């Protein structure tokens, strides 16, 4: 049996501004090659015209993508290959997505004159939630920008004078090593657990300026245990790796907030390092606090991963492994019952 050949579909897009067109195409048409691979179409340039050929749905996706990326350039947004990859994923999930509403929502960091933008719909919702709610939970896998965007919003708020200080904290959970065997005093023992927070801070702020603000206490990086007994006024507080808090620690943290304080809690409930039998404070908070006015939960998934492209594949592989383990446990339980 001979299957009929799939019919090809073509579309033509004309670009009025040659300079913007070149920016869209990229050096040596690199961006066009990326779009061809990502969408599965053939692109041919003829002057200021671009011919798109492929399956009808793929051609429509590519045409929509090129048109919206061109408009981003018109608004002064520089297009990078990573932006194209994110944009393809967005439009594949929803053809009606307006890239401008996501990519042009900026968080301006004065200290390095950096512009940080959301790359997915969930990141856009996350930023909006932080703007309009006093307590925001960002829950999802690694690489989705939960901590990074929270840090950007915190620094932006500090530079605009909306808060007087930033407090960054996370639980120091033992993961195979006992703290007592680590060298140094208590702070030196727990400091390695706080390294990711320092990394994000220095990525957005000049090292010397960050060091001065840390020395003055305007920015504080501390283990969660150091929050007990305090009242945090005029502060932007970020609790990272919250899946490793106990119920008591989460309650303690959330009740530290004082006047003009904002808190962002981030975590991945699939990577809990607490001892067996200990409940995660993040999971409990998700169950009992959802629906309270002023508190917002934003959920991320593997489609929001903005690290190396392989990270998404790794997350998917582990999800499949967990599904197989769950299936085996159910089969074993059923066989024991019978």
C-alpha beads as a LAMMPS data file, in Angstrom:
LAMMPS data file: protein, C-alpha beads

338 atoms
337 bonds

1 atom types
1 bond types

-500.0 500.0 xlo xhi
-500.0 500.0 ylo yhi
-500.0 500.0 zlo zhi

Masses

1 110.0

Atoms # bond

1 1 1 0.000 0.000 0.000
2 1 1 1.430 3.325 -1.055
3 1 1 0.572 6.220 1.215
4 1 1 -0.205 9.536 -0.514
5 1 1 2.516 12.143 -0.226
6 1 1 1.801 14.872 2.275
7 1 1 0.892 18.113 0.561
8 1 1 3.204 21.058 1.098
9 1 1 1.938 24.448 2.129
10 1 1 3.652 27.780 1.505
11 1 1 3.385 31.282 2.894
12 1 1 5.274 34.495 2.243
13 1 1 6.176 37.168 4.776
14 1 1 7.416 40.585 3.654
15 1 1 9.619 42.717 5.928
16 1 1 9.573 46.494 5.430
17 1 1 12.615 47.292 7.603
18 1 1 15.728 45.609 6.221
19 1 1 17.809 46.248 9.370
20 1 1 15.181 44.690 11.618
21 1 1 14.914 41.800 9.196
22 1 1 18.661 41.173 9.460
23 1 1 18.416 41.270 13.241
24 1 1 15.605 38.740 13.081
25 1 1 17.471 36.402 10.741
26 1 1 20.639 36.537 12.852
27 1 1 24.269 36.369 11.812
28 1 1 24.600 34.139 8.740
29 1 1 20.863 33.409 9.080
30 1 1 21.509 31.435 12.272
31 1 1 18.077 32.269 13.713
32 1 1 16.354 31.080 10.541
33 1 1 18.232 27.789 10.739
34 1 1 17.144 27.425 14.347
35 1 1 13.512 28.039 13.400
36 1 1 13.752 25.484 10.590
37 1 1 15.010 22.834 13.021
38 1 1 12.599 23.729 15.797
39 1 1 9.413 24.007 13.744
40 1 1 10.160 21.671 10.835
41 1 1 9.793 24.095 7.924
42 1 1 11.954 25.270 5.032
43 1 1 12.782 28.986 4.860
44 1 1 14.045 30.739 1.714
45 1 1 15.067 34.400 1.602
46 1 1 14.476 36.483 -1.527
47 1 1 15.305 40.119 -0.909
48 1 1 12.954 41.309 1.830
49 1 1 10.634 38.343 1.318
50 1 1 10.753 35.122 3.265
51 1 1 9.188 31.990 1.785
52 1 1 7.954 29.436 4.341
53 1 1 7.306 25.883 3.179
54 1 1 6.121 22.821 5.072
55 1 1 3.058 21.237 6.610
56 1 1 0.187 23.693 6.990
57 1 1 0.219 23.837 10.811
58 1 1 4.017 24.147 10.884
59 1 1 3.973 26.957 8.319
60 1 1 1.297 28.821 10.277
61 1 1 3.330 28.428 13.462
62 1 1 6.526 29.671 11.783
63 1 1 4.713 32.619 10.192
64 1 1 3.161 33.584 13.527
65 1 1 6.536 33.223 15.237
66 1 1 8.404 35.352 12.696
67 1 1 5.765 38.063 12.757
68 1 1 5.785 38.336 16.543
69 1 1 9.589 38.238 16.810
70 1 1 9.787 41.013 14.219
71 1 1 7.428 43.139 16.346
72 1 1 9.599 42.525 19.411
73 1 1 12.557 43.910 17.459
74 1 1 10.473 46.953 16.519
75 1 1 10.011 47.606 20.236
76 1 1 13.780 47.449 20.796
77 1 1 13.902 43.939 22.230
78 1 1 17.044 42.098 21.042
79 1 1 16.351 38.557 19.816
80 1 1 18.660 35.791 21.020
81 1 1 18.568 32.097 20.047
82 1 1 17.279 31.189 23.507
83 1 1 14.358 33.611 22.984
84 1 1 13.428 31.774 19.795
85 1 1 13.423 28.423 21.589
86 1 1 11.170 29.773 24.344
87 1 1 8.896 31.474 21.812
88 1 1 8.477 28.258 19.809
89 1 1 7.464 26.383 22.955
90 1 1 4.985 29.098 23.906
91 1 1 3.317 29.186 20.498
92 1 1 3.248 25.409 20.203
93 1 1 1.264 25.252 23.436
94 1 1 -0.994 28.184 22.555
95 1 1 -1.040 29.812 19.113
96 1 1 -2.866 32.842 20.549
97 1 1 -0.081 33.785 22.948
98 1 1 1.141 37.357 22.528
99 1 1 4.912 37.301 22.939
100 1 1 4.983 41.059 23.574
101 1 1 2.950 40.654 26.772
102 1 1 5.582 38.247 28.107
103 1 1 8.958 39.318 26.697
104 1 1 8.362 43.057 27.133
105 1 1 7.443 42.742 30.819
106 1 1 10.781 43.873 32.218
107 1 1 12.399 43.930 35.645
108 1 1 15.001 46.682 35.454
109 1 1 18.066 46.174 37.666
110 1 1 19.657 49.590 38.194
111 1 1 22.985 48.434 39.626
112 1 1 24.042 46.618 36.461
113 1 1 21.578 48.343 34.121
114 1 1 20.241 44.900 33.319
115 1 1 16.830 44.077 31.949
116 1 1 15.448 40.733 33.046
117 1 1 12.298 39.468 31.364
118 1 1 10.012 36.461 31.855
119 1 1 10.395 33.756 29.222
120 1 1 7.227 31.723 29.798
121 1 1 3.594 32.335 30.728
122 1 1 4.186 30.934 34.200
123 1 1 7.122 33.291 34.733
124 1 1 4.932 36.191 33.618
125 1 1 2.231 35.155 36.111
126 1 1 4.915 34.791 38.784
127 1 1 6.192 38.332 38.322
128 1 1 2.639 39.705 38.321
129 1 1 1.874 37.754 41.498
130 1 1 4.947 39.178 43.261
131 1 1 3.898 42.687 42.254
132 1 1 0.377 42.362 43.619
133 1 1 0.576 39.911 46.538
134 1 1 2.384 40.027 49.886
135 1 1 3.194 36.305 49.953
136 1 1 3.902 34.295 46.790
137 1 1 4.775 30.613 46.506
138 1 1 6.675 29.501 43.404
139 1 1 6.561 25.713 43.127
140 1 1 8.197 23.712 40.346
141 1 1 11.311 21.914 39.086
142 1 1 14.846 23.247 38.953
143 1 1 15.713 25.680 36.188
144 1 1 12.334 27.411 35.945
145 1 1 13.610 30.762 37.241
146 1 1 11.793 30.723 40.580
147 1 1 14.654 32.030 42.702
148 1 1 16.288 34.095 39.972
149 1 1 13.169 36.128 39.188
150 1 1 12.367 36.553 42.879
151 1 1 15.886 37.907 43.394
152 1 1 15.457 40.282 40.454
153 1 1 12.179 41.599 41.881
154 1 1 13.787 42.003 45.322
155 1 1 16.759 43.995 44.026
156 1 1 14.492 46.121 41.852
157 1 1 12.268 46.889 44.860
158 1 1 15.314 47.794 46.976
159 1 1 16.728 50.148 44.336
160 1 1 13.372 51.900 43.976
161 1 1 13.129 52.385 47.738
162 1 1 10.052 50.193 48.132
163 1 1 11.808 48.144 50.842
164 1 1 14.735 48.917 53.137
165 1 1 16.416 45.512 53.003
166 1 1 16.515 42.108 51.364
167 1 1 16.688 38.901 53.357
168 1 1 17.621 35.673 51.571
169 1 1 17.272 32.425 53.453
170 1 1 17.061 28.684 52.993
171 1 1 17.066 25.653 55.271
172 1 1 20.432 23.962 55.851
173 1 1 19.437 20.350 55.303
174 1 1 21.987 17.589 55.598
175 1 1 22.180 15.593 52.354
176 1 1 24.529 12.698 53.053
177 1 1 26.981 14.714 55.176
178 1 1 26.707 15.609 58.848
179 1 1 27.207 19.301 59.607
180 1 1 29.247 18.392 62.672
181 1 1 31.988 16.929 60.513
182 1 1 32.323 20.065 58.391
183 1 1 35.161 22.474 59.367
184 1 1 34.616 25.911 60.908
185 1 1 32.063 27.567 63.189
186 1 1 28.286 27.334 62.721
187 1 1 28.108 30.060 60.065
188 1 1 30.973 28.499 58.081
189 1 1 29.231 25.125 58.273
190 1 1 25.940 26.388 56.823
191 1 1 27.411 28.943 54.408
192 1 1 27.835 26.408 51.538
193 1 1 24.081 25.806 51.626
194 1 1 23.571 29.516 50.902
195 1 1 25.971 29.640 47.937
196 1 1 23.214 29.534 45.259
197 1 1 21.687 32.677 46.756
198 1 1 25.017 34.476 46.606
199 1 1 25.453 33.349 42.997
200 1 1 22.105 34.840 41.963
201 1 1 22.863 38.051 43.866
202 1 1 26.258 38.563 42.216
203 1 1 24.782 37.842 38.803
204 1 1 22.556 40.906 39.168
205 1 1 24.708 43.272 41.196
206 1 1 28.337 44.405 41.012
207 1 1 30.443 42.373 43.422
208 1 1 31.789 45.409 45.323
209 1 1 28.346 46.948 45.745
210 1 1 26.863 43.633 46.832
211 1 1 29.680 43.212 49.367
212 1 1 29.010 46.680 50.843
213 1 1 25.270 46.040 51.133
214 1 1 25.953 42.666 52.745
215 1 1 28.387 44.265 55.187
216 1 1 25.846 46.939 56.142
217 1 1 23.087 44.379 56.565
218 1 1 20.964 45.902 53.803
219 1 1 21.170 42.506 52.142
220 1 1 21.276 39.535 54.476
221 1 1 21.924 35.926 53.493
222 1 1 21.274 33.549 56.374
223 1 1 20.087 30.033 57.166
224 1 1 16.419 29.711 58.053
225 1 1 17.207 28.884 61.694
226 1 1 18.509 32.455 62.123
227 1 1 15.019 33.853 61.422
228 1 1 13.500 32.592 64.669
229 1 1 12.307 35.294 67.063
230 1 1 12.629 38.139 64.548
231 1 1 10.060 40.530 63.073
232 1 1 10.886 41.518 59.496
233 1 1 9.661 45.020 58.650
234 1 1 10.243 46.942 55.379
235 1 1 11.819 43.846 53.881
236 1 1 11.677 41.670 50.798
237 1 1 12.232 38.125 52.066
238 1 1 13.010 35.096 49.890
239 1 1 12.834 31.565 51.282
240 1 1 14.552 29.209 48.849
241 1 1 14.453 25.369 48.814
242 1 1 11.313 25.535 50.940
243 1 1 10.483 21.890 50.247
244 1 1 13.123 21.101 52.881
245 1 1 11.408 23.066 55.646
246 1 1 9.494 21.253 58.344
247 1 1 5.946 22.256 59.229
248 1 1 7.237 24.162 62.275
249 1 1 9.910 25.996 60.248
250 1 1 7.421 27.097 57.576
251 1 1 5.021 28.426 60.204
252 1 1 7.895 30.200 61.945
253 1 1 9.043 31.826 58.705
254 1 1 5.620 33.006 57.546
255 1 1 4.844 34.535 60.942
256 1 1 8.054 36.623 60.872
257 1 1 6.599 39.089 58.350
258 1 1 6.034 42.577 59.683
259 1 1 4.908 45.934 58.323
260 1 1 5.560 46.596 54.609
261 1 1 7.092 43.155 54.105
262 1 1 6.854 40.871 51.089
263 1 1 7.793 37.191 51.014
264 1 1 8.506 34.828 48.129
265 1 1 8.757 31.129 48.913
266 1 1 10.290 28.828 46.289
267 1 1 10.689 25.083 46.177
268 1 1 10.497 21.831 44.263
269 1 1 8.287 19.258 45.996
270 1 1 9.875 16.462 43.929
271 1 1 13.286 17.031 45.567
272 1 1 12.669 16.728 49.298
273 1 1 15.771 15.885 51.377
274 1 1 14.065 15.715 54.762
275 1 1 14.457 12.558 56.880
276 1 1 11.937 9.801 56.203
277 1 1 8.711 10.437 58.074
278 1 1 9.198 14.218 58.267
279 1 1 6.493 16.220 56.491
280 1 1 7.466 19.039 54.153
281 1 1 6.340 22.459 55.299
282 1 1 5.925 23.525 51.686
283 1 1 3.487 20.717 50.890
284 1 1 1.522 21.470 54.042
285 1 1 1.425 25.204 53.244
286 1 1 0.143 24.399 49.754
287 1 1 -2.711 22.418 51.280
288 1 1 -3.824 24.860 53.983
289 1 1 -2.988 28.354 52.660
290 1 1 -4.254 28.205 49.069
291 1 1 -7.227 30.526 48.683
292 1 1 -6.250 33.025 51.391
293 1 1 -6.447 36.585 50.080
294 1 1 -2.991 38.121 49.701
295 1 1 -1.309 34.750 49.181
296 1 1 -0.700 33.450 45.654
297 1 1 0.574 30.077 44.434
298 1 1 2.281 29.839 41.033
299 1 1 3.120 26.410 39.637
300 1 1 5.891 25.703 37.121
301 1 1 6.531 22.547 35.104
302 1 1 9.178 21.215 32.732
303 1 1 7.956 23.489 29.910
304 1 1 9.186 26.444 32.004
305 1 1 12.760 25.166 32.294
306 1 1 15.147 27.812 30.956
307 1 1 18.462 26.106 31.598
308 1 1 20.293 23.943 29.084
309 1 1 17.852 22.188 26.760
310 1 1 18.908 18.809 28.214
311 1 1 17.608 19.786 31.665
312 1 1 14.031 19.474 30.413
313 1 1 14.805 16.027 29.010
314 1 1 16.400 14.969 32.291
315 1 1 13.318 16.104 34.229
316 1 1 11.097 14.153 31.836
317 1 1 13.244 11.026 32.238
318 1 1 13.017 11.148 36.024
319 1 1 9.259 11.725 35.838
320 1 1 8.947 8.545 33.767
321 1 1 11.113 6.673 36.269
322 1 1 8.886 7.817 39.127
323 1 1 5.791 6.745 37.190
324 1 1 7.292 3.262 36.702
325 1 1 8.133 3.016 40.399
326 1 1 4.601 4.083 41.348
327 1 1 3.103 1.508 38.977
328 1 1 5.302 -1.261 40.456
329 1 1 4.280 -0.277 44.003
330 1 1 0.587 -0.416 43.055
331 1 1 1.014 -3.825 41.389
332 1 1 2.906 -5.169 44.431
333 1 1 0.240 -3.854 46.803
334 1 1 -2.572 -5.383 44.767
335 1 1 -0.809 -8.773 44.580
336 1 1 -0.296 -8.757 48.373
337 1 1 -3.965 -7.958 48.960
338 1 1 -5.043 -10.874 46.770

Bonds

1 1 1 2
2 1 2 3
3 1 3 4
4 1 4 5
5 1 5 6
6 1 6 7
7 1 7 8
8 1 8 9
9 1 9 10
10 1 10 11
11 1 11 12
12 1 12 13
13 1 13 14
14 1 14 15
15 1 15 16
16 1 16 17
17 1 17 18
18 1 18 19
19 1 19 20
20 1 20 21
21 1 21 22
22 1 22 23
23 1 23 24
24 1 24 25
25 1 25 26
26 1 26 27
27 1 27 28
28 1 28 29
29 1 29 30
30 1 30 31
31 1 31 32
32 1 32 33
33 1 33 34
34 1 34 35
35 1 35 36
36 1 36 37
37 1 37 38
38 1 38 39
39 1 39 40
40 1 40 41
41 1 41 42
42 1 42 43
43 1 43 44
44 1 44 45
45 1 45 46
46 1 46 47
47 1 47 48
48 1 48 49
49 1 49 50
50 1 50 51
51 1 51 52
52 1 52 53
53 1 53 54
54 1 54 55
55 1 55 56
56 1 56 57
57 1 57 58
58 1 58 59
59 1 59 60
60 1 60 61
61 1 61 62
62 1 62 63
63 1 63 64
64 1 64 65
65 1 65 66
66 1 66 67
67 1 67 68
68 1 68 69
69 1 69 70
70 1 70 71
71 1 71 72
72 1 72 73
73 1 73 74
74 1 74 75
75 1 75 76
76 1 76 77
77 1 77 78
78 1 78 79
79 1 79 80
80 1 80 81
81 1 81 82
82 1 82 83
83 1 83 84
84 1 84 85
85 1 85 86
86 1 86 87
87 1 87 88
88 1 88 89
89 1 89 90
90 1 90 91
91 1 91 92
92 1 92 93
93 1 93 94
94 1 94 95
95 1 95 96
96 1 96 97
97 1 97 98
98 1 98 99
99 1 99 100
100 1 100 101
101 1 101 102
102 1 102 103
103 1 103 104
104 1 104 105
105 1 105 106
106 1 106 107
107 1 107 108
108 1 108 109
109 1 109 110
110 1 110 111
111 1 111 112
112 1 112 113
113 1 113 114
114 1 114 115
115 1 115 116
116 1 116 117
117 1 117 118
118 1 118 119
119 1 119 120
120 1 120 121
121 1 121 122
122 1 122 123
123 1 123 124
124 1 124 125
125 1 125 126
126 1 126 127
127 1 127 128
128 1 128 129
129 1 129 130
130 1 130 131
131 1 131 132
132 1 132 133
133 1 133 134
134 1 134 135
135 1 135 136
136 1 136 137
137 1 137 138
138 1 138 139
139 1 139 140
140 1 140 141
141 1 141 142
142 1 142 143
143 1 143 144
144 1 144 145
145 1 145 146
146 1 146 147
147 1 147 148
148 1 148 149
149 1 149 150
150 1 150 151
151 1 151 152
152 1 152 153
153 1 153 154
154 1 154 155
155 1 155 156
156 1 156 157
157 1 157 158
158 1 158 159
159 1 159 160
160 1 160 161
161 1 161 162
162 1 162 163
163 1 163 164
164 1 164 165
165 1 165 166
166 1 166 167
167 1 167 168
168 1 168 169
169 1 169 170
170 1 170 171
171 1 171 172
172 1 172 173
173 1 173 174
174 1 174 175
175 1 175 176
176 1 176 177
177 1 177 178
178 1 178 179
179 1 179 180
180 1 180 181
181 1 181 182
182 1 182 183
183 1 183 184
184 1 184 185
185 1 185 186
186 1 186 187
187 1 187 188
188 1 188 189
189 1 189 190
190 1 190 191
191 1 191 192
192 1 192 193
193 1 193 194
194 1 194 195
195 1 195 196
196 1 196 197
197 1 197 198
198 1 198 199
199 1 199 200
200 1 200 201
201 1 201 202
202 1 202 203
203 1 203 204
204 1 204 205
205 1 205 206
206 1 206 207
207 1 207 208
208 1 208 209
209 1 209 210
210 1 210 211
211 1 211 212
212 1 212 213
213 1 213 214
214 1 214 215
215 1 215 216
216 1 216 217
217 1 217 218
218 1 218 219
219 1 219 220
220 1 220 221
221 1 221 222
222 1 222 223
223 1 223 224
224 1 224 225
225 1 225 226
226 1 226 227
227 1 227 228
228 1 228 229
229 1 229 230
230 1 230 231
231 1 231 232
232 1 232 233
233 1 233 234
234 1 234 235
235 1 235 236
236 1 236 237
237 1 237 238
238 1 238 239
239 1 239 240
240 1 240 241
241 1 241 242
242 1 242 243
243 1 243 244
244 1 244 245
245 1 245 246
246 1 246 247
247 1 247 248
248 1 248 249
249 1 249 250
250 1 250 251
251 1 251 252
252 1 252 253
253 1 253 254
254 1 254 255
255 1 255 256
256 1 256 257
257 1 257 258
258 1 258 259
259 1 259 260
260 1 260 261
261 1 261 262
262 1 262 263
263 1 263 264
264 1 264 265
265 1 265 266
266 1 266 267
267 1 267 268
268 1 268 269
269 1 269 270
270 1 270 271
271 1 271 272
272 1 272 273
273 1 273 274
274 1 274 275
275 1 275 276
276 1 276 277
277 1 277 278
278 1 278 279
279 1 279 280
280 1 280 281
281 1 281 282
282 1 282 283
283 1 283 284
284 1 284 285
285 1 285 286
286 1 286 287
287 1 287 288
288 1 288 289
289 1 289 290
290 1 290 291
291 1 291 292
292 1 292 293
293 1 293 294
294 1 294 295
295 1 295 296
296 1 296 297
297 1 297 298
298 1 298 299
299 1 299 300
300 1 300 301
301 1 301 302
302 1 302 303
303 1 303 304
304 1 304 305
305 1 305 306
306 1 306 307
307 1 307 308
308 1 308 309
309 1 309 310
310 1 310 311
311 1 311 312
312 1 312 313
313 1 313 314
314 1 314 315
315 1 315 316
316 1 316 317
317 1 317 318
318 1 318 319
319 1 319 320
320 1 320 321
321 1 321 322
322 1 322 323
323 1 323 324
324 1 324 325
325 1 325 326
326 1 326 327
327 1 327 328
328 1 328 329
329 1 329 330
330 1 330 331
331 1 331 332
332 1 332 333
333 1 333 334
334 1 334 335
335 1 335 336
336 1 336 337
337 1 337 338
